[in-house]
C-alpha cells in the first residue's frame, strides 16, 4: 500500500493540510473528525459525482456530525455562474445554517471553485473542506483558496481568496474518470514542471504513461509534487500580488479560448491550458526569451500524451485574432489596460511579462495562420 502523503500549506492561523493517497474516502471520518464533529455538514457535489460518492461519504461521517445534508448542482462549467451560485445559496439558507456549519466540496474544479465562493459569501464566511475528485482539481484548483464563478466577460472574474480547512485527495476516485478528464488534469501537472521544476518535467517525460494509467506510486508523486509547488507559492503570495501569477502559465491564452466557447463543455480547462502552454513557449521563443528547442520539446510532450499544443487544435480554433485579443484584454493579470503574460526563460523557469502590445499578439497569431477578422 502506498504511503499517505501529507503537505502543509503555510498561512499562519489559516494553514491547512493536504492528504494524498488511495482510499482516503473510506477513512474520511478520521481525517475530517476535527472539523465536522458535532457540526452541521452540507456536502455539495454535481449530478455525476454526487450519485457515486455523496451518500457514501455522508454515511461515513454521519456518526460524527450533528446533521448531514446533500445538495447537487448540474455537472459542467456552466454551473460556475451567478444563477447556480444564487440557487445553491438559497438552498443552503433554506436548510438553515449558522457560523458553525461547514460545507464539503465533493467534486472537480467547478464544484471546488463554486463551493469555496459560496463558503466565503454565506454569513460573510463559513468553513469548507475540499475533497477533489478530478485530477485537475487534485493537483491545482483545490489548493490555494482561489474561489469563484465565471462572468460573461471572462473566466473566474468574480470570486474571493478563501482557504479551505483541509484538502483530502483520494487517488482511487480517479479510476472512474474518463481519459479525456485525466488528460485535462495532466496538463496542469505539466505546467508545474514548466514554470518551476525542470527535473520534474524530465521525470514526466519518462513516467507520464504510468501517471495516466494511474500507477499509484507515480500518480501520488505527480500529485504531491504539484501540490508542493503550489503550496510554496501560495504561502509566499496568497492573493496574487507577485509570484503566484506564475501559476497562470499558459492561462492568458487558455481563458480566452474557453470564453470563446461560452463554456459549453466542448473545451475542457486543461485542454485549453495545454494549448496555452505550447503557445506561451512559442511566444517566449519569438521574443528571444527561450530557445526554439525548448518550445519544440514542450509541444512534443503535449502531443505525445494526447493533448493539444496550439490554438488550431481546439474547438475555439476558428475565432479571429481580434476576438481572441478582446477576451485577453479582460484577463485579471492585465495592468492599466496592457496585456500581461506568463512566459518562459526555459523549461523550469517562468516569469511575468507585462506591457505586451496588442500588435505583438496580433503578429504572433498571424504567424500561426490565425485569421485577422
N, C-alpha and C positions, 0 to 999 in steps of 0.2 A: 504494500500500500504506500503510495507516495506521501511524503511529508506534507503536513499542512503548513503553508507559508503564512507569515504574519508581517505586515508592513504598517508602519505608523505614519500618519500624515500630521506633521508637527505644526500645530497652530495654537499653541498655548492652551488656554482653557477650552478651546474648541477642537483640540486634537482628537483623532479617532483612529481606529484600527481597520485594516483591510485583511480579511482572512481569505485564503485561496486554497482550494483543494477539492477532491471528489467527495460527493455525498454529504456536503455540509447541510443541505436541507434536512436530511434525516436527523441531524443533531442540532437543528436551529434553536431548540429550546435552551441548549447550553450557551450558545453564542449570544442569544437575544435576551436572556433572563434578566440581566442588569437593567435593561431598557424597557421591558414590557411588563415586568412583574406588577400585578395589581392595577394595571392601567387599562384604559380603553384603547383598543388597537383597531385600525381600519386598514385592511390590505387592499391596495388598488392595483389592478392588472388590466390587461386588454382581453379582447374576445378570442384570442388564440392561446395565449399563455394561461389566462385565468382558469379555463376549464381543465387544464392539465395539472396545475400546481396549487391553485388558490386554496381549495378545501384541504388539500394535503398539508399545507403549511399551517392553516388555521387549526387543524386537529392537533398538530404537534405543539403549538404554543398555547392553545386554549387553557390548559390547566394552570398556566402562569398568570393569565390575564383576567381582568375584571369583566371584559366583554370583547368579542371579536366580530367585526363586520367585514363583508367582502363587497367591493364595488368594481365594476368593469367599464372600460371605455372602448370604442371601436379600435381595432388594430390599424396601425399605419400612421404615417407622418401627418395626415390630416387632423389627427387628434391633438397635435400641438397648436391649438387655435384658441381664440377668445371664447368661441362658443362651447368647446369642450371644457375649457377652464371654468367658465361660469357654471356649466352643468354639474361638474364634479364638486365644485364648492357648495352649490345649493344642496346636492345630495348629502354631503358631509354635514352641513349645518342642519339639515332636516333630521339626520340621525340624532344630533345633539352632542356637542363636544365641549371640552374645556381645555385649559392650557396643559393639562396632564394627559391629553390624548396624544398618541403617537401614530403616524402613518407609516406604512411599509410600501415602498415602490417595488413591485414584483413584475419585472419585465425588461424590455430592451431600453434603448436610449430615449425613445419617445416617452415611455412611462416614467423613467427616472427624471427627465427634464420637467415633465408636466407636474408630477407629484412633488418634486422639490420646490417648484414655484408655488404650488398650492400650499405647501407647508410654510413657506416664507410669508404667505399672504394671510392665511386664516388666523384670526385673533392676533394679527401682527407677528405671528411666528409660533409654530408648534414643531415638535421634534419629528424627524423621519429617519428611516433606515433604508438603505439601498440593497436590494437583492437582484442584481442584474442577471438576465437570462440569455442575452446575446453576447457574442464575442466582442463586438464593438463596445457595448456598454461595460463589459467586464474589464477591458483594457483602457478605457478612456472616459466615457461620459458619466459613469457612476462615481468617479473620483474627482474631487476638486471643488465641488459646490457650485458649479455653473448650472443654473436652472433657468427655465424659460419656455416661451412659446414663439411661434413664427407669426409674422405680420405679412400683409400683402406686399409691403416694401422689401421684405427680406427675411432671412432665417435668423432665429434667435435674437431678434431685435427688442424683445420685451421679456424681462426676467429679473433675476436677482442672484447675487452671490450668497449662497446659503448652504452651509455644510451639513452633511448627514451625521448621525451619531455613530454609524457603523456601516461598513460595506462587506457583505457576505457573498463571496464568489464561489459558487458550486460548479466545478468544471464538468460534472456529469450531465448537467441540463443541456449542454451543447450537443449531446448525441442526437436529439430530435431536431436540431437546427438545419434548415436546407443549406446546401453547399453555397448557394449564392450569398446567403447571410453570413456564412463563415468567411467567405472571401471578402465581403464588405468589412468585417471586423479585422481581418488580416491587414487590410490597407492601413488601418490606424497603428497596428504593430510596426509595420514597415516605417511609418512616419517617425516613430521614436528612434529607430536606428539612424535615419537620415538627419534628424535635427540635432542629435547629441551623442551618439554612441556608434562609431564606425565598426567597432568589434561586434556589436550586436547585429548590425546589418550583415556582416560577414557570416555570423552564426545563422542568420535567417536564410541566406543564400544556400547554405548547406542543409539546414534542417527543416525548411518550410514544408516538405511533404509529410513529415511526422507531426508538425503542428496542425496542419489542415486535416490530417487523418485522426486527430485527437489522441495521439500517443501521450499519455498523461504526464510523463516526466518532462517532455519537450514542451507540451502545451502549458503546463504550470510555470515553467521557466519563462516562456514568452510573455505570459500574462504578468508574472511577477516583475520582470524587468521593465515592462511598460508602465506598470503602476508605480514602481520605484522612481522612475524618471519623472513621472507626473507629480508624485508626492514631493519630490525635492524641489521642483519648480514652483508648485503651489505654496509650499512653506515659505518661500522667499518673496513671492509676488502673488498674493491671494486674489487681488482684484484687477489683475492685468494692467498694471501701470508700467511694466517693463518686460522682463524676460518671459513672463507667461505667454506673451504673444507668440513666442516661438512654437507653441503647441498648435498654432494655426498654419503651419507649413502646408502649402497646397490648398488652404481653405478659402483664400480670396477667390481663386478660380472656382472651387467646389461649390461655395454658397451661391455664386452667380448661376452656375449650371442648374443647381437644384431649384432656384427661384424661377428660372425659365420654364421648368416643367410644372410649375404650380404645385409641387409636392404631390403629384398624382400617383406615386408608387412605382412609376416606370424607371426611376433612377434612385438607387439607394445612396445614402450619405457616403458610405465607404467607397462606392464606385466613383462618385464624384471626386472624392478625396484622392483616389488613385490617379485619376486623370490630372488632377491638380498638382500632385507630386511630380509627375512626369513633366508637366508644363513649367512648374516652378524651377526645375533643374535646367530645362531648355532656356528659360528666360535668364537664369543665372549665367549660363554659357554665353548667351547673346550679349550680356552686359560685362563680359570678361571677368566674371567672379569665380567661375569654376571651369575645369577642363571638360572638353567635349566627351572624353572617355567616361567621366563621372556621370554625366547626363545619360549617355548611352547605357551605362551599367544599370542605372535606376530603371529606365524604361524596359530594359531587357528582363529584369527581375519581375516587374509588374506583369509583363506579357507571359512570362514563363509560368507564373502561378495561375493565370487566367483572369487578370484584372485589366481594365482599360488603361492606356498610358497617355491618352491625348483626348482632345475635345471631339474630334470627328467620330470617335468610337461610341459616343454617348447618345441617348435619346434626345438630348438637347442640342445635338451637333449640327442642326440646320439653322439655328438662330444667327442673326447677323452680328458683326463686331459691335455695332452701335448699341444693340440690345444687351449684349454681354457687359459692355462698359457701363451702361446705365445701372445695371444691377451691382456692379463692382463699386460704383460711387456711393452706394448705401452701406458698404462694409463698415463694421464697428471700429476697425483699426485706423480708418482714414482720419487725417488731421487737417483742419481748415480747408476742406474740400479737395485735398490732394490724396491720390491713391497711395496706399501703403501695402507692401507685400512682404512676406517672409521668404527670403531667398537663401541660397546656399553658397558657401565658400568651397565646400567639398562635401562628400558623404560624411556625416557625423558632425557637421558644423554649419549651423544656420544663423541668420541674423535678420533683424528688422531693417527694411529698406523703405524709407518714406519718400514722398515727393516724386513719385514716378508719374510721368505725364500721360494723359490720355493718348497723345500722339504716339508715344513709345509703345503702348499696349496695342494700339491700332496697327502699327507697323509690325509688331511681333505676330499678331494673329494673321495679318496678310501674308506673312512669310510661311504660315502654316496652311494657307489656302482657304481661310475662312472668308466668307462673303462680307463685304463692307456694309451693305444695306440689305 
